[in-house]
Amino acid sequence: MTDAVKHAKAAAKAEAHLYVWETVVAILEGSASPDRDRAAIAPINRVIAIAKKEQQRLLAKYDSELAKVDSQVGGK
């Protein structure tokens, strides 16, 4: 059962980081974003792309860890 707890903690950590990156994207894409002069658009878009890629990675990790929890808890 300790493995299930370990995987549940890893899933929770991935989910928390996923929400952080979602907040970053929402701020940069939303009306509260920093001033969008021509010089700032490219770096902001680059950060948004990095954040979305990281979200995909974290979502895959979250799903994987949650599947491990389900298989360990459901199998016993």
Secondary structure, DSSP 8 states (H G I E B T S, - for coil): -HHHHHHHHHHHHHHHHHHHHHHHHHHHHSTTS----HHHHHHHHHHHHHHHHHHHHHHHHHHHHHHHHHHHHHT-
